[in-house]
């Protein structure tokens, strides 16, 4: 367990011991490094991640998943299901990878056999474009979760790339921390910690600091982008938020809209008397008409588990000594999460949510993309609300918001429903490119809008592009 104040104290310390260890690496290509020395890893000896308790450096012929899967420098299980099967993998990005962890007392992350949380990965390409991209992971996944959807592409563009496991992982992440909300609050601290450390490592490697630092991420990773730009805007030049989770003390948040789905969906799925009313209840909770084909999968895989583990993190008293409720319990069962009503819960629950709540007061440019058929974080209960929060906070000039018609929460579902969905990965890339032009050239992106789904039956075309304006 980790007191939240312990990490904040650790962030203020300097001169912590850094342990260096060698790991097997792919063959080193020839040629001079960016510092003029022989070999692309000639400068690696001086690289030390500030504050890291342990780090391992590898000279790799390929930093993208085209090479790291075979060399053991990523974990495909971390990013399984997040991208469409046809997403191309870029190649030809040699450089240095640093794996390691910051001091922490929780042990959910078993990557490398370390059984130690606060793990990170930093990748430093030989051909550097001057930028740094920092990401936290979606869901409760580990540090390699962004490798396919984000890391491969930004590395191929020449960015240094850093990603963190957020300090706790897995379905029982709520066991971390001393109090309600501490585990999620740690996520924010770990992104801040990694950003500061990665900036230093970039300067060590390339002899100058990054000219631009961008935060990006999907789902919980998108939430982290929002929080960082609200609370530490000085660390970043901008951010790209891919369907970030919304936490608000007075709602809406996922504890508002998931219980109605858990109550209504089984009635709707059963058909017969009550099905029409249950459908209306689903739509009223935020799950749009037209998304019904996605409901069975999300009921089976996402809604129940998500409600129970996040409710346990923020309101453990709801089910007493039971941990994370009873899976798929019927309404009326004692302490059933299908009956959970956030608005009626004690003030301590709101105090826990307040630790992680967003305000909309961003301090640097932000681009948000969110699919209109997202039925894990329904757009009307999430990014529509956050965009209004930003405008209400007087920061609307710093935001572009693109509602992507036919996008859903995980792009792998595009493979199952290519005639109804579109992947969000190319929309994220278009938004990222627009952000580059915004901060580098002062070229403002297209106005916030709904991006229509192209009238095409070609899956490759949908994976390849997503124009934000046409």
N, C-alpha and C positions, 0 to 999 in steps of 0.2 A: 504494500500500500504506500502511496506517495502523498504527503501533504502538499497542497498546491503551493504553499509559501516556500517549501523547500526548493522547488525548481526556480522560483523567482530569485531566491537568494543565490542559487548556484549560478544563474546567469550573470550575476554581478561579480563573480570571482574570476580571477585571471591566474595564469600560471599553473593550471591543472595538468597533471601528468597525462601525457599522450603515449599510449603504447603502440609501437609499430611492429607489424608482423608481415611476413611475406606469404603470398598465396600463389598457387600455380597460375600462370598467365599464358595467353596466346602469344604466338611468335611476334616479336617486335619488328615493325617495318623499318626500313632504312630511311634516311633523310634527316635534315636538321629540324630541331624543335623550334617553337616560336621565339625562344631566347637565343637562337643561333648555335646552340650546342648540338653535338652529334647524337642522333637518335631521339625519338619522340618522348622518351621517358627519362632523358638525362637529367631533367630538373626535378624529378619526383622525390628525391631524397629530402628536399627542403620543405615539402608540403606537410603541414601539420594543421589539423582541424582544431581551432580554438575550443577548449572546453570538452573535447571528446575524451572519454575514458579509454576507448580502444579504437584503433583504426587499422585497416589493411589496405595497401595500395597495390594496384595491378596495372601493368602495361598491356593494353589490349590492342590487337589489330582491328577490332570492330566493337564499338560501343553500343550499337543498336542491337535489337533482339535477333538480327540476322547472325550475330556472333555470340552474344552473351548467353543465349540458351545453351549452345553447345559447350561454351567455356565455363558454365556454371556461375555466371555473374548476374543472373536474374533468376526469378522463380515464376514460371508460367502460371502456376496456381494462383499467384497474386493477381494477375490480370485476366484470368479466364472469364469469358462471358461479357466483357466490357466493350468489345469491338466487333464489327461485322467480319465474317470469315474472309471476305475478299479484300480486306484492307491491305494494300501493298506495304512491304517492309523495306525501308531504305537501307542502303549499304554504303560502305566506303567511308566510315567515320572512325579512324584510329584515335587513340588517346589514352588518358589515365582514368581509372575508376578508383574511388576511395569508398570502402564500406566500413562502417563502424557504429558506435553507439555512444550516447551521452550518459552521464550518471543517471541511474533510475533504479527503483527497487521492485518494479513489477516485471513479470517474466513470461508474458503471453506470447511473445514473438520468438519462434524457434528457428528462424532463418540462420544458416551457418552453424547450427547446433549451439548457438549462444544462449538461448533461453533468457533473453534480456531485451527489455523494451527500450524505446527512444533510439531505435536503429535508424540509420540514414544511408543514403547512397549519394555520392557526388561524382559527376562525370565531366571530364575536361577534355574536349576535342582538340586535336592538334591545330586544325584550321578553325580558329575562334573568330566570331563576328563581333566580339566586344560586349556581348550580352549575357545575362544570367536569368534562368527561369527556375522558380522555386514552387514546389507543389506539395500539398498534403493529400493523403489518399482518400478515395471514396469509400463509403461504407465503413467497415471496421477491418479493412485489409491492411496488408503490410507494405513496406516501402517501395516494392517493385510494381505496385498495382498500376502506376501511370506509364509504365514502360512502352506499351504498345500504342495506347491512345494519344499520348502526349510526348513522352521522352524521345521516341525514335525520330519523330518529325522535327522537334526543335533541335536535337543534336545534328540532324542532317542539314539544318539551316545554319549551323555553326555556333549555337548557344551552348554555354555550360549549363548543366542541369542538375538540380538537387531535389531530393524527395525524402520525406520522413514518414515513419509509421505512426506518427502523432502521439506516441508515448504509451499506447495500449492498443490491443488488437483483439479480434475475435468476438464471438457472440456474448461472452461473459466480460466484456470490457468494463462493465459497470462495477466490477469488484475493485477497480483501482480507485485511489483517492480516499480521503478521510470522510468526506461528506457528499451529499447529493449534488450532482452537477460537476464535481471535481474532475472526473475522468474526461468529460468533454472540454472543460476549461483548459485542461492540460494540452489538448490538441492545438489550441491557439498559441500557447507558450512555446510548444515545440517547433511550430512553423517560424515564429519569431527567432528562436534560438538558431535554427538551421540557416535562416536567411543571413543573419549576422556572421555566422561561421563561414558560410559558403562565399560571401563577399570577400572575406579575408583570404580564403584559399585561392579564389580567382586571382586576387592581386599577387599572391605568392607565385602562382603558376605563370601569369602573363606579364608581370611587372607593372601592372596598372589596374585600377579598380574597374568594375564593369561600367560601361557607359549607359546601360539601361538594365534595370532589374524588374522583371515581370512576375507577378503571382498568378497562378492559374490552377484549376482543378475542377473536378466534376462531383456533384452531389455533396457529400460532406466536405470534399475538397473545394467546391465552389463556395460553401459557407465560409470556409477558412479564408478565401480570397476577400470576401465581403468584410469579414471581421478585421483582417489585417489592414485593409484600406481605411477602415473606420478608426482603428486604434493605433496603428503604426505606419501612417502614410509616408513618413520620411524615409522608410526603408525601400520604397518601391517607386517606380515611375508610372505604373499602371497595373491593371489586372483584368483577366478574362475569366468570368464566372460561368461555368457550365452547369446549369440547373442546380444551383446551390440550395442547401437546406435552409429554411427560414425558422428562426427561433425568436419568438416575441413573448414577452411576459404575459400580456393580455390576449395572446393568440392573434391570428391563427398560427398554429404549429401542428406538427404531425399527431400530437396527442388529442387534437380536436377532430381531425377528419378520419383517422384510422378506425376508432371504435365504431362509428356509424357504418363503415364498410364491413366490419366484422359482424355486425348485427344484421345488416340488410342483404349482403351478398348471398348467404346460404338460402334465404327465402326466395330471392330472385332466381337463383340457379335451380331451385326445386320446381319452379313453375307453378301453375295453378293459382288458386286463390291467394292473394297477397303479393303476387309477383310484380304486378304493375306498381303497387304502392312502394314496394322495396326498391324498384328501379328509380322511382322518383326520389326516394331517400338517398340513393347513391349519387344521383346527379346533384341533388341539393348539397351533399357533402363535398362536392368539387370534382367528382369523377364524370367527365363529360360524356354526353350522349355521342355515340359513335366509337367509343373506346371499349365497348362491351367485350369484344374479342380478346382483349388483354386481361380481363378480370379473372378468369379461372387460374391462369398462371400466377398472377400476383397474389391471389388469395392463398394459393397453395404454398408459395415460396416466400413472399415478402411481407404481406400486411400483418399477419399474426406475429411473426417473429420480431419485426420492427417495433410494433406497438409494445410488446412485452419487455424487450430489453431496454428500450429508451425510457419507458415508463419506470422500470426498475432503477435506472440511473437517476431519474429526477423525482420519483415519488415511490421509494421503496416501501413506505408504510401502507400503501394501498392493499397489498396482499399479506401483510403481517410477516410472519417468519418464512413464508413461501418465497422462493427466489424466482423472479421473472414469471410469475403467474402460471396458469395452466394452459398448455397449448390447445388451441381450437375449442375452447370451452363454450358451452351454449349459454346464451343470455339467461340470467337468473341464477346461474351457478355462483356460489359465494366468491367474491373478489375476482370475478371474471373480467378480463380486459375488454370484452365486447361491451360491457356496461360502464366502462370508465367515462367519467364526465369531468374533464379538466376544469371547467368553470366552477365546479362545486368543491374543489379540493382545497385543503388548508393553505394558509398564506405561506407556509414553509416551502410548498411546491413552487410557487411563483418566485420565491427567493432563490431557489435552485436554478430556475430558468433564467433569472436575472443575471446570473454569473456568465451566461453564454449568449445573452440576448443581443440582437442587432438593433441599430438605431436609424440606419440610412445616412448617417453623417460621414460619407466617404470623403477622403481628402485628396485622392488622385483619380485619374480617369478609370472608369470601369465599363466593360462591355459584358452584358449578360445574354446568354442564349438558353432557351428553354423550349422543349417540345410541347405542342398543344395536346398531344395524346400521352403525356406523362401521367401514369396512374399510380406511381409510387409517391411522388411529390406533385400533386395536381397543380397545374400552372395558376389557376384562379386563386388558390390558397397559398401560393408561394411567390413566384417571381413577379406576378401582377401586383401583389401586395408590396413586395420589396421595392419595385420601381416607384410606386406611389410614396413609400416612405422616403426614398431619396429625394423625390421632388418636393415633398412636404418639408424636408429638412433644408431646403434651399440649395441643394446640390445637383439639381437636374441637369445643369450644364456639363457635369462630369460623367453623365451616364448615357449609354446607348443600350437599348433593350430590344432584342430580336426574338419574337415568338415564332418558332419554326413549325409550320404546319406539317403534321404527320410524324413529328419526332416523339420518341418515348424515352423512358429513363435509361434503359440499357440497349446499346446498339446491336447486341447479338440477336435481339428479337426481330430485327430487320431481316435476318436470314430465314425466319419462319414466316414472316408476313411481308414479303417484298412488294406486294401489290397495295398495301395499306400504310406502310410506314416509310420513313426515310431515316438514314443514320445521321446523328448529330456531329460525328467527328469532322466531316468537311465544313460544317457550319462553325465549329470551334476554330478551325484553321483559318477560315475567312475572317472571323472576328479577331483572331490573333494578328493577322496581317493588317487589318484595319487599325488595331491598337498601335502597331509599330509605326504606321504612317501618322497617326495622331500625335504620338509623343516625339517622333523624330523630325517630322516635317510641319507639324501643326495642321495637318490635313484632317479635318473632322470627318468621321465616318458617316455613312448614310443615316438619315433620321431613323429613330426607333420605329419599328414596323413589324407586321406579320410577314414572314417569308413564305410564299406559297410553295406547296409541293409541286415539283415539275411534272408535267404530263408525259411521263416516259415509263416504259416497261423494262428499261435496261438497268439492272442493279448496279452495274459498273459505273454508269453515268451518275447515279445518285451518290455513290461512294466518292466519286472523283471531285465533285464541286458542289458549292452551296453559295451562290451569289447573294449577298445581303441587299443588293439593290439591282434592279433591272428595268 
